[in-house]
Amino acid sequence: MRIMMLAALAVFSAALAAGGPAAAQDAGREQRLILSRELIAVSTGPNLAKSVEGYAAAEMEKTIAGQDDEEAAWVRANMPAMIGRMTNRIMADLAPVYADTFTIEELEAQIAFFRSPVGRQIAAKTIELATGQETVLQTAVLAMMTEFEAKFCAEFDCDAVGGQAAAKPTR
């Protein structure tokens, strides 16, 4: 089972890294950082954390339905704000990634686009798009891991003691 967990981690890491072009050169990095922060702000809209909190609260209600009233009340009272703070930290932590990925010209072009009327419309759909992408990614990873587990366990004994897969004896 440890091998299956490592494979799942590798797949998830590869999925996250899939879209990252080569890092831009270090010259002008400070300006790229400033522009990156601006791009993140204009491309996600002014209320990203609140939008994420709202989405999370709706999803949370599905999860905590039927749970103890006191525990559910605590989750409702605390989790949305925690998710909002996490979202803000993620956006701040992404600025260096953007700065290392895009040139000054690329950042400026994206900022100009997201300041345009159509860019603002697209930015407003960020959460909707992200949730759709999450669903597609989860479905794809689940299907791949299901296939991997079936094929791996056909070759190795996944029920071996301690969760360690043992090679099946050949006959």
C-alpha positions in Angstrom: 0.0 0.0 0.0 2.9 2.3 0.6 3.8 2.1 -3.1 0.3 3.1 -4.0 0.4 6.1 -1.7 3.7 7.2 -3.2 2.3 6.8 -6.7 -0.8 8.9 -5.7 1.5 11.6 -4.3 3.6 11.5 -7.5 0.5 11.9 -9.7 -0.8 14.7 -7.6 2.6 16.5 -7.7 2.8 16.1 -11.4 -0.7 17.4 -11.9 0.2 20.5 -9.9 3.4 21.1 -11.8 1.9 20.4 -15.3 1.3 23.9 -16.4 4.5 25.6 -15.1 6.7 27.0 -17.9 10.4 27.5 -17.3 11.3 30.1 -14.7 12.1 33.6 -16.0 15.5 35.0 -15.4 16.4 36.8 -12.1 16.9 40.2 -13.7 14.0 42.5 -12.7 12.7 40.0 -10.2 11.6 42.7 -7.7 9.6 44.5 -10.4 8.1 41.1 -11.5 7.1 40.5 -7.9 5.3 43.8 -7.7 3.6 43.1 -11.0 2.8 39.5 -9.9 1.0 40.8 -6.9 -1.0 43.2 -9.0 -1.8 40.5 -11.5 -3.1 38.2 -8.8 -5.2 40.9 -7.4 -6.8 41.9 -10.7 -7.2 38.4 -12.0 -8.9 37.0 -8.9 -11.1 39.9 -8.2 -11.4 41.9 -5.1 -13.5 39.4 -3.1 -11.7 36.2 -3.7 -11.4 35.1 -0.1 -15.1 35.9 0.5 -16.1 34.0 -2.6 -14.0 31.0 -1.5 -15.5 31.2 2.0 -19.0 31.2 0.5 -18.2 28.2 -1.6 -16.6 26.4 1.3 -19.5 27.1 3.6 -22.0 25.6 1.1 -19.8 22.5 0.7 -19.3 22.3 4.4 -23.1 22.2 5.0 -23.2 19.1 2.9 -20.5 17.5 5.0 -21.7 18.4 8.5 -25.4 17.7 7.9 -26.6 15.4 10.7 -23.6 15.9 12.9 -23.8 17.0 16.6 -25.3 20.5 16.8 -22.4 21.9 19.0 -19.7 20.5 16.7 -21.5 21.7 13.5 -22.0 25.1 15.0 -18.3 25.4 15.8 -17.4 24.3 12.2 -19.8 26.9 10.8 -18.4 29.6 13.0 -14.7 28.9 12.5 -14.0 27.1 9.2 -15.1 29.8 6.6 -12.7 32.5 8.2 -9.9 29.9 8.3 -10.4 29.1 4.7 -10.5 32.9 3.8 -7.1 33.4 5.6 -5.7 30.3 3.9 -6.8 31.7 0.5 -5.1 35.1 1.2 -1.9 33.3 2.2 -1.9 31.2 -0.9 -2.4 34.3 -3.1 0.6 36.0 -1.3 2.7 32.8 -1.7 1.9 32.6 -5.4 3.5 36.0 -6.2 7.1 34.6 -6.4 5.8 31.7 -8.5 4.3 34.2 -11.0 7.5 36.3 -10.8 9.7 33.4 -11.6 7.4 32.2 -14.4 6.5 35.3 -16.4 8.5 38.2 -17.9 7.7 41.8 -17.1 6.1 42.1 -20.5 3.9 39.1 -20.0 2.8 40.3 -16.5 2.0 43.8 -17.9 0.0 42.2 -20.8 -2.0 40.1 -18.4 -2.7 43.0 -16.0 -3.9 45.1 -19.0 -6.2 42.3 -20.1 -7.7 41.8 -16.6 -8.3 45.5 -16.3 -10.4 45.4 -19.5 -14.2 44.8 -19.4 -13.9 41.2 -20.7 -10.9 40.6 -18.4 -13.0 41.7 -15.4 -15.8 39.3 -16.5 -13.3 36.5 -16.7 -11.8 37.3 -13.3 -15.3 37.2 -11.8 -15.6 33.6 -12.9 -12.4 32.5 -11.2 -14.1 30.5 -8.4 -16.6 28.8 -10.7 -13.8 27.8 -13.0 -11.6 26.6 -10.2 -14.4 24.4 -8.8 -15.0 22.9 -12.2 -11.3 22.2 -12.7 -11.1 20.6 -9.2 -14.0 18.3 -10.1 -12.3 17.2 -13.4 -8.9 16.7 -11.7 -10.4 14.7 -8.8 -12.4 12.5 -11.3 -9.3 11.9 -13.4 -7.0 11.1 -10.5 -9.6 8.8 -8.9 -10.0 6.9 -12.2 -6.3 6.6 -12.7 -5.7 5.4 -9.1 -8.5 2.9 -9.4 -6.9 1.5 -12.6 -3.5 1.6 -10.9 -4.7 -0.3 -7.8 -6.5 -2.9 -9.8 -3.5 -3.6 -12.0 -1.0 -3.4 -9.1 -3.1 -5.7 -6.9 -3.5 -8.1 -9.8 0.3 -8.4 -9.9 1.1 -8.1 -6.1 -0.7 -9.2 -3.0 -2.3 -6.0 -1.7 -3.7 -7.9 1.3 -0.3 -8.8 2.7 0.4 -8.3 6.4 1.1 -4.7 7.4 -0.2 -3.3 4.2 3.0 -4.1 2.3 2.4 -5.5 -1.1 4.2 -8.8 -1.6 5.0 -10.3 -5.0 2.5 -13.0 -5.9 4.1 -16.3 -6.4 4.4 -17.4 -10.0 3.2 -20.9 -10.9 
